[in-house]
Amino acid sequence: MTMPMPDSLKQKTITGVSWSLVEQVLARGVNFIIGIILARLLSPTDYGLVGMLGIFLGISQIFIDGGLASALIQRKSPSDKDFSTVYIINMSMSIVLFAVLFFIAPYVAGFYDQPLLKPLLRVLAISLIIGSLSSVQSTLLSIRVDFKSKTYISILSSIISGSVGILCAYRGMGVWALVAQTIASSAALTVLTLLYVRWMPRLVFSKESFKNLFSFSSKVLAASLISTVYDNAYPMVIGKKFSAADVGQYTRAGQFPGIANGTITGALGKVAFPVFSKIQDDDERLITAYEKYIQISSFILFPILMGICGCAKPLVSFLLTDKWLECVPLMQILCFGIITNGITTINLNLLYVKGRSDYVLKLEIIKKSIAFSILFISMFFSVKIMCYGQVLYGFVSMYLNTYYTKKLLGYSFGKQIKVVYPYFLIALVVLFEALLFSSIIKNSLISLAVSLMVCPISYLLLSRYANLYAYKEVLDLFYNYFGILKGR
């Protein structure tokens, strides 16, 4: 039976989740609308070219942070000396990695046989330096659980960068519109964060701080690096083996389920880590808090992903136009690949909170060995088979991630599945309803409208009938959220 949280922790959690959810929903909502407009103005090839470079920028960003942000959050009382040390490291690494990307750009273009990638990579690399200017300040907001400020920053930066991207696309700049959007996003995030967070680094580098932080962050760095390489390996392999247009269709297929997953899992995960860190020495409270997060995540995420899967064809046809219809079957498959992410992510958060980044690293090595084996085999078939491979890996990853959770807290895979399976079963009803409406109603807009009216109502009614814990908790969260807004 789930035990109640202490009032102070619960209120902090509700406040954090509320503003984090607002940040995720509104910021991603703005990005979603901007993405739709850009997808109508640009081609799959334009998106594919930028997608090919994701692995290089992603790896660079991991090296810049080095897991030090997680180390600062996990640490109970980080000092100003700790923050200044991390800031100096981040800035230094961003400059070094910009130089590396600038140098290897011709070789990257040669690998893909796409000459345009050379200038694209060199310009995109500038965003690394810009972003590092405010990375520590952003971490400070997370430590303070100040997601209200992060909400304003995210939304404003999304509007600014999106406007830049749309203007450039409208003026016929093609793929360079996506580059301009990326640079504008980094610049807006940095400027706004510096305005909101009144903290300036001191020119102090402490070897002691670095040593203490790096003992934790080194494993985070290695684990994040392995994960980032895998996440970006698919666009790289598809771009090399198939075409830039195929990369564009694949990345677009992941957009809708990715936004849903990122919004829900991101909102809860951002709050979970700092909140869990405050009770890291109390295993019983950790499990109690974890069960709340995992049920709320499943309650919201499962029906959305199943709805996207069922409505994929009318959704793509109406919002993106028929030039993107090739991504529909890929999107439907990826919805099932992403559905395990909430459980996987929160299990990792528990390991980080307990200071066992070494366990996370071991897990990543094991999981990604399996993942790359699946990728290697599936790449000889088709992009669709590669997506099925991701579904298989998602469930394997979820199972493996619970191994150390059981070892540390006695919370096994079976216990976690027992908690979430009712939510999945009810979400399947949403899938079948959406598929039915999509097949019998030929008009895309009407099909979407009917699904949006019927599916949520049936899901909520079934959840209420099943007396699901998260149904009541989300209603409380909803009411508390509006109370928080009125209080502001």
C-alpha positions as CSV (number, residue, x, y, z in Angstrom):
1,M,0.0,0.0,0.0
2,T,1.3,3.4,-0.9
3,M,2.1,5.5,2.1
4,P,1.5,9.3,2.1
5,M,4.3,11.7,1.7
6,P,5.1,14.2,4.5
7,D,3.2,17.5,3.8
8,S,6.3,19.7,3.2
9,L,7.7,17.2,0.7
10,K,4.4,16.7,-0.9
11,Q,3.8,20.5,-1.3
12,K,7.2,21.0,-2.8
13,T,6.6,18.1,-5.1
14,I,3.2,19.4,-6.2
15,T,4.6,22.9,-6.8
16,G,7.6,21.5,-8.7
17,V,5.6,19.1,-10.8
18,S,3.0,21.7,-11.5
19,W,5.4,24.3,-12.9
20,S,7.6,21.6,-14.5
21,L,4.5,20.3,-16.3
22,V,3.5,23.7,-17.4
23,E,7.0,24.3,-18.7
24,Q,7.0,21.0,-20.6
25,V,3.5,21.3,-22.0
26,L,3.7,24.9,-23.0
27,A,7.3,24.9,-24.2
28,R,6.8,21.7,-26.1
29,G,3.4,22.8,-27.3
30,V,5.0,26.0,-28.8
31,N,7.7,23.8,-30.3
32,F,5.1,21.4,-31.6
33,I,3.2,24.2,-33.5
34,I,6.5,25.6,-34.8
35,G,7.6,22.2,-35.9
36,I,4.3,21.7,-37.8
37,I,4.8,25.0,-39.6
38,L,8.4,24.2,-40.5
39,A,7.5,20.7,-41.7
40,R,5.1,22.2,-44.1
41,L,7.7,24.7,-45.4
42,L,10.7,22.3,-45.4
43,S,11.4,18.9,-46.9
44,P,12.2,15.5,-45.3
45,T,15.7,15.9,-46.7
46,D,16.2,19.2,-44.9
47,Y,15.4,17.5,-41.6
48,G,17.5,14.5,-42.5
49,L,20.6,16.6,-43.0
50,V,20.4,18.1,-39.6
51,G,19.5,14.7,-38.1
52,M,22.7,13.2,-39.4
53,L,24.7,15.7,-37.3
54,G,22.8,14.9,-34.1
55,I,25.3,12.3,-32.9
56,F,28.2,14.7,-33.1
57,L,26.4,17.6,-31.3
58,G,24.9,15.2,-28.8
59,I,28.3,13.6,-27.9
60,S,29.8,17.1,-27.6
61,Q,27.1,18.3,-25.2
62,I,27.7,15.2,-23.0
63,F,31.4,16.0,-22.7
64,I,30.7,19.6,-21.9
65,D,28.4,18.8,-19.0
66,G,30.4,15.7,-18.0
67,G,27.7,14.6,-15.6
68,L,28.7,17.5,-13.4
69,A,25.2,19.0,-13.3
70,S,23.9,15.7,-12.0
71,A,26.7,15.7,-9.4
72,L,25.8,19.2,-8.2
73,I,22.1,18.3,-7.8
74,Q,22.9,15.0,-6.1
75,R,25.3,16.7,-3.6
76,K,23.5,17.7,-0.4
77,S,25.1,21.1,0.0
78,P,27.1,22.2,-3.0
79,S,29.3,25.3,-2.4
80,D,29.9,28.4,-4.6
81,K,33.4,27.0,-5.2
82,D,31.8,23.8,-6.6
83,F,29.6,25.9,-9.0
84,S,32.5,28.0,-10.2
85,T,34.7,25.0,-10.8
86,V,32.0,23.3,-12.9
87,Y,31.4,26.6,-14.8
88,I,35.1,26.8,-15.8
89,I,35.1,23.2,-16.9
90,N,32.0,23.6,-19.0
91,M,33.3,26.7,-20.8
92,S,36.7,25.2,-21.5
93,M,35.2,22.0,-22.9
94,S,32.8,23.9,-25.1
95,I,35.6,25.8,-26.7
96,V,37.7,22.7,-27.2
97,L,34.8,20.7,-28.7
98,F,33.9,23.6,-31.0
99,A,37.4,23.4,-32.4
100,V,37.2,19.6,-32.8
101,L,33.9,19.8,-34.7
102,F,35.2,22.6,-36.9
103,F,38.2,20.5,-37.8
104,I,36.3,17.2,-38.5
105,A,33.4,18.8,-40.4
106,P,34.9,17.9,-43.9
107,Y,35.4,14.3,-42.8
108,V,31.8,14.1,-41.6
109,A,30.6,15.5,-45.0
110,G,32.7,12.9,-46.8
111,F,31.4,10.0,-44.7
112,Y,27.8,10.8,-45.7
113,D,28.8,12.1,-49.2
114,Q,26.9,15.3,-48.4
115,P,29.1,18.4,-49.0
116,L,26.6,20.7,-47.3
117,L,27.2,19.0,-44.0
118,K,30.6,20.7,-43.7
119,P,29.3,24.3,-43.2
120,L,26.2,23.1,-41.4
121,L,28.2,21.4,-38.7
122,R,30.6,24.3,-38.3
123,V,27.8,26.7,-37.7
124,L,25.8,24.4,-35.4
125,A,28.8,23.9,-33.2
126,I,28.6,27.5,-32.2
127,S,25.6,26.6,-30.1
128,L,27.8,24.6,-27.8
129,I,29.7,27.6,-26.6
130,I,26.6,29.7,-26.3
131,G,24.8,27.1,-24.2
132,S,27.7,26.6,-21.8
133,L,27.5,30.2,-20.7
134,S,24.4,29.5,-18.7
135,S,24.6,25.7,-17.9
136,V,25.4,26.1,-14.2
137,Q,22.8,28.8,-13.7
138,S,20.2,26.4,-15.2
139,T,21.4,23.7,-12.8
140,L,20.9,26.1,-9.9
141,L,17.2,26.5,-10.8
142,S,16.8,22.7,-10.7
143,I,18.5,22.5,-7.3
144,R,16.1,25.1,-6.0
145,V,13.1,23.2,-7.6
146,D,12.4,26.6,-9.3
147,F,10.5,25.4,-12.3
148,K,8.4,28.5,-12.5
149,S,11.4,30.5,-13.7
150,K,12.4,27.6,-16.0
151,T,8.9,27.7,-17.4
152,Y,9.2,31.3,-18.4
153,I,12.6,30.8,-19.9
154,S,11.7,27.8,-21.9
155,I,8.5,29.3,-23.4
156,L,10.1,32.6,-24.3
157,S,13.1,31.0,-25.9
158,S,10.9,28.6,-27.9
159,I,8.9,31.5,-29.2
160,I,12.0,33.6,-30.1
161,S,13.9,30.7,-31.8
162,G,10.7,29.4,-33.5
163,S,10.0,32.7,-35.0
164,V,13.5,32.9,-36.3
165,G,13.2,29.5,-37.9
166,I,9.9,30.1,-39.5
167,L,11.0,33.4,-40.9
168,C,14.1,31.8,-42.4
169,A,12.1,28.9,-43.8
170,Y,9.5,31.3,-45.3
171,R,12.3,33.2,-47.0
172,G,13.5,29.9,-48.7
173,M,16.6,29.2,-46.7
174,G,15.8,25.5,-46.5
175,V,17.9,23.5,-44.1
176,W,19.6,26.7,-42.9
177,A,16.3,27.7,-41.2
178,L,16.8,24.7,-38.8
179,V,20.3,25.8,-38.1
180,A,19.2,29.4,-37.4
181,Q,16.5,28.1,-35.1
182,T,19.1,26.0,-33.1
183,I,21.5,29.0,-32.7
184,A,18.6,31.3,-31.7
185,S,17.4,28.8,-29.2
186,S,20.8,28.5,-27.5
187,A,21.2,32.3,-27.5
188,A,17.7,33.0,-26.1
189,L,18.0,30.3,-23.4
190,T,21.4,31.7,-22.3
191,V,20.3,35.3,-22.2
192,L,17.1,34.6,-20.4
193,T,18.7,32.3,-17.8
194,L,21.4,34.8,-17.0
195,L,18.7,37.5,-16.5
196,Y,16.7,35.2,-14.2
197,V,19.5,33.7,-12.2
198,R,21.6,36.3,-10.4
199,W,24.7,34.2,-10.0
200,M,28.1,34.9,-11.5
201,P,31.1,32.6,-11.4
202,R,34.3,33.4,-9.6
203,L,37.6,32.7,-11.3
204,V,38.2,29.8,-8.9
205,F,39.0,26.3,-9.9
206,S,39.2,23.8,-7.0
207,K,40.9,20.5,-7.5
208,E,39.2,19.2,-4.4
209,S,35.7,20.1,-5.8
210,F,36.5,18.6,-9.1
211,K,37.8,15.4,-7.6
212,N,34.7,15.0,-5.4
213,L,32.2,15.8,-8.1
214,F,34.0,13.8,-10.8
215,S,34.0,10.7,-8.6
216,F,30.2,10.7,-9.2
217,S,30.0,12.4,-12.5
218,S,32.6,10.3,-14.3
219,K,30.2,7.3,-14.3
220,V,27.3,9.6,-15.3
221,L,29.4,10.9,-18.2
222,A,30.3,7.4,-19.4
223,A,26.7,6.2,-19.1
224,S,25.3,9.3,-20.8
225,L,27.9,9.0,-23.6
226,I,26.9,5.5,-24.3
227,S,23.2,6.4,-24.3
228,T,23.7,9.4,-26.5
229,V,25.7,7.5,-29.1
230,Y,22.9,4.9,-29.2
231,D,20.1,7.5,-29.4
232,N,21.8,9.1,-32.4
233,A,23.1,6.0,-34.1
234,Y,19.8,5.3,-35.9
235,P,19.8,8.6,-37.9
236,M,23.5,8.1,-38.6
237,V,23.0,4.5,-39.9
238,I,19.9,5.4,-41.8
239,G,21.6,8.4,-43.4
240,K,24.6,6.2,-44.4
241,K,22.7,3.1,-45.6
242,F,19.5,4.7,-47.0
243,S,19.0,8.4,-47.7
244,A,18.7,11.9,-46.1
245,A,14.9,11.8,-46.9
246,D,14.6,8.5,-45.0
247,V,16.4,10.1,-42.0
248,G,13.8,12.9,-42.2
249,Q,10.9,10.5,-42.2
250,Y,12.4,8.6,-39.3
251,T,13.0,11.7,-37.2
252,R,9.6,13.0,-37.9
253,A,8.1,9.7,-36.9
254,G,9.6,10.0,-33.5
255,Q,8.4,13.6,-33.1
256,F,4.9,13.1,-31.9
257,P,5.5,10.2,-29.4
258,G,8.8,11.9,-28.5
259,I,7.0,15.1,-27.5
260,A,4.5,13.2,-25.4
261,N,7.2,11.2,-23.7
262,G,9.5,14.2,-23.2
263,T,6.7,16.3,-21.8
264,I,5.4,13.8,-19.2
265,T,8.6,12.0,-18.3
266,G,10.6,15.2,-18.5
267,A,8.3,17.1,-16.2
268,L,8.2,14.4,-13.6
269,G,11.9,13.4,-14.0
270,K,13.1,17.0,-13.6
271,V,11.3,17.2,-10.2
272,A,11.9,13.6,-9.2
273,F,15.7,13.9,-9.1
274,P,16.0,16.9,-6.7
275,V,13.1,15.8,-4.6
276,F,14.3,12.2,-4.3
277,S,17.8,13.5,-3.5
278,K,16.3,15.2,-0.4
279,I,15.1,11.9,1.0
280,Q,18.0,9.7,-0.3
281,D,18.7,8.2,3.1
282,D,15.1,7.0,3.7
283,D,14.4,4.0,1.6
284,E,10.8,3.7,2.6
285,R,10.0,7.3,1.6
286,L,11.9,6.8,-1.6
287,I,9.8,3.9,-2.6
288,T,6.6,5.7,-1.6
289,A,7.6,8.7,-3.7
290,Y,8.7,6.5,-6.6
291,E,5.3,4.7,-6.7
292,K,3.5,8.0,-6.9
293,Y,5.7,9.2,-9.8
294,I,5.5,6.0,-11.8
295,Q,1.7,5.8,-11.5
296,I,1.1,9.4,-12.4
297,S,3.6,9.0,-15.4
298,S,1.8,5.9,-16.6
299,F,-1.7,7.4,-16.1
300,I,-0.9,10.3,-18.4
301,L,1.7,8.9,-20.8
302,F,0.1,5.5,-21.8
303,P,-3.2,6.8,-23.2
304,I,-1.5,9.6,-25.1
305,L,1.0,7.3,-26.8
306,M,-1.8,4.8,-27.6
307,G,-3.9,7.7,-29.0
308,I,-1.1,8.9,-31.2
309,C,-0.6,5.3,-32.4
310,G,-4.2,4.9,-33.3
311,C,-4.5,8.4,-34.9
312,A,-1.2,8.4,-36.7
313,K,-2.4,8.6,-40.3
314,P,-5.0,11.3,-39.9
315,L,-2.7,13.2,-37.6
316,V,0.2,13.3,-40.1
317,S,-2.0,13.9,-43.1
318,F,-3.8,16.8,-41.5
319,L,-0.9,18.5,-39.7
320,L,2.1,17.7,-41.9
321,T,0.5,17.0,-45.3
322,D,0.8,13.8,-47.3
323,K,4.5,14.2,-48.1
324,W,5.2,12.9,-44.6
325,L,2.8,9.8,-44.8
326,E,5.8,7.4,-45.1
327,C,6.5,8.1,-41.4
328,V,3.1,6.8,-40.2
329,P,3.9,3.1,-39.7
330,L,7.3,4.1,-38.2
331,M,5.5,6.4,-35.7
332,Q,3.0,3.6,-34.7
333,I,5.9,1.3,-34.0
334,L,7.9,3.8,-32.1
335,C,4.9,4.6,-29.8
336,F,5.4,1.1,-28.3
337,G,9.2,1.6,-28.2
338,I,8.8,4.8,-26.1
339,I,6.1,3.5,-23.7
340,T,8.6,2.0,-21.3
341,N,10.7,5.2,-21.0
342,G,8.9,6.5,-18.0
343,I,9.7,3.5,-15.8
344,T,13.2,3.2,-17.2
345,T,14.1,6.9,-16.5
346,I,12.8,7.0,-12.9
347,N,14.6,3.8,-12.1
348,L,17.8,5.4,-13.2
349,N,16.9,8.5,-11.1
350,L,16.8,6.3,-8.0
351,L,20.3,4.9,-8.7
352,Y,21.7,8.4,-9.2
353,V,19.9,9.6,-6.0
354,K,21.6,6.7,-4.0
355,G,24.9,7.9,-5.4
356,R,25.4,4.7,-7.4
357,S,26.4,6.1,-10.8
358,D,28.7,3.0,-11.1
359,Y,25.5,0.9,-11.3
360,V,24.1,3.1,-14.0
361,L,27.4,2.8,-16.0
362,K,27.3,-1.0,-15.7
363,L,23.7,-1.1,-16.8
364,E,24.4,1.2,-19.8
365,I,27.3,-1.1,-21.0
366,I,25.1,-4.2,-20.7
367,K,22.0,-2.6,-22.3
368,K,23.8,-0.8,-25.1
369,S,25.7,-4.0,-26.0
370,I,22.3,-5.6,-26.6
371,A,21.0,-2.5,-28.3
372,F,23.8,-2.2,-30.8
373,S,23.5,-5.9,-31.6
374,I,19.8,-5.4,-32.4
375,L,20.7,-2.3,-34.5
376,F,23.4,-4.1,-36.4
377,I,21.1,-7.0,-37.3
378,S,18.1,-4.8,-38.2
379,M,20.0,-2.4,-40.4
380,F,20.3,-5.1,-43.1
381,F,16.5,-5.1,-43.6
382,S,14.6,-1.9,-43.5
383,V,13.9,1.3,-41.5
384,K,10.7,-0.3,-40.3
385,I,12.5,-3.4,-38.9
386,M,15.0,-1.0,-37.2
387,C,12.0,0.6,-35.4
388,Y,10.8,-2.9,-34.3
389,G,14.2,-3.4,-32.9
390,Q,13.8,-0.3,-30.7
391,V,10.6,-1.7,-29.3
392,L,12.4,-4.9,-28.3
393,Y,15.2,-2.9,-26.8
394,G,12.8,-0.7,-24.8
395,F,11.3,-3.7,-23.0
396,V,14.7,-5.3,-22.4
397,S,16.0,-2.0,-21.0
398,M,13.1,-1.6,-18.7
399,Y,13.6,-5.0,-17.2
400,L,17.4,-4.6,-16.8
401,N,17.0,-1.1,-15.2
402,T,15.0,-2.6,-12.3
403,Y,17.7,-5.1,-11.3
404,Y,19.7,-2.6,-9.1
405,T,16.5,-1.0,-7.9
406,K,15.6,-4.3,-6.4
407,K,19.2,-4.8,-5.1
408,L,19.2,-1.4,-3.4
409,L,15.6,-0.9,-2.3
410,G,14.0,-4.4,-2.7
411,Y,11.6,-3.0,-5.3
412,S,11.5,-5.7,-8.1
413,F,10.5,-5.6,-11.7
414,G,7.4,-7.7,-10.9
415,K,6.3,-5.2,-8.2
416,Q,6.7,-2.3,-10.6
417,I,4.7,-4.1,-13.4
418,K,2.0,-4.9,-10.9
419,V,1.6,-1.2,-10.2
420,V,1.4,0.0,-13.8
421,Y,-0.3,-2.8,-15.8
422,P,-3.8,-1.6,-15.1
423,Y,-3.0,1.7,-16.7
424,F,-1.6,0.0,-19.8
425,L,-4.7,-2.2,-20.2
426,I,-7.1,0.7,-20.1
427,A,-4.8,2.7,-22.5
428,L,-5.2,-0.2,-25.0
429,V,-8.9,0.7,-25.2
430,V,-7.9,4.2,-26.4
431,L,-5.7,2.5,-29.1
432,F,-8.6,0.4,-30.4
433,E,-11.0,3.3,-30.4
434,A,-8.6,5.6,-32.2
435,L,-7.8,2.9,-34.8
436,L,-11.5,2.3,-35.3
437,F,-12.2,6.0,-36.0
438,S,-9.2,6.3,-38.2
439,S,-10.3,3.4,-40.4
440,I,-14.0,4.2,-40.8
441,I,-13.8,8.1,-41.0
442,K,-12.0,9.1,-44.1
443,N,-11.8,12.8,-43.4
444,S,-8.6,13.4,-41.3
445,L,-10.0,16.4,-39.4
446,I,-13.2,14.8,-38.4
447,S,-11.4,11.5,-37.5
448,L,-9.1,13.4,-35.2
449,A,-12.0,15.5,-33.7
450,V,-14.0,12.4,-32.9
451,S,-11.0,10.6,-31.3
452,L,-10.1,13.6,-29.2
453,M,-13.7,13.8,-27.9
454,V,-14.4,10.1,-27.3
455,C,-11.0,8.6,-26.2
456,P,-10.2,10.8,-23.3
457,I,-13.7,10.5,-21.9
458,S,-13.8,6.7,-22.1
459,Y,-10.3,6.6,-20.6
460,L,-11.2,8.7,-17.6
461,L,-14.5,6.9,-17.0
462,L,-12.7,3.5,-17.1
463,S,-10.0,4.9,-14.7
464,R,-12.6,6.1,-12.3
465,Y,-14.4,2.8,-12.5
466,A,-11.2,0.9,-11.8
467,N,-10.5,3.2,-8.9
468,L,-6.9,3.9,-10.1
469,Y,-4.7,5.7,-7.6
470,A,-3.2,8.1,-10.1
471,Y,-6.7,9.1,-11.3
472,K,-7.4,10.7,-7.9
473,E,-3.8,11.9,-7.5
474,V,-3.8,13.7,-10.8
475,L,-7.1,15.4,-10.0
476,D,-5.6,16.6,-6.7
477,L,-2.5,17.8,-8.6
478,F,-4.8,19.6,-11.1
479,Y,-6.7,21.4,-8.3
480,N,-3.5,22.2,-6.5
481,Y,-1.9,23.6,-9.6
482,F,-4.7,26.1,-10.1
483,G,-4.5,26.9,-6.5
484,I,-0.8,27.6,-6.9
485,L,-1.5,29.9,-9.9
486,K,-4.1,31.8,-8.0
487,G,-1.7,32.2,-5.1
488,R,0.9,33.7,-7.5
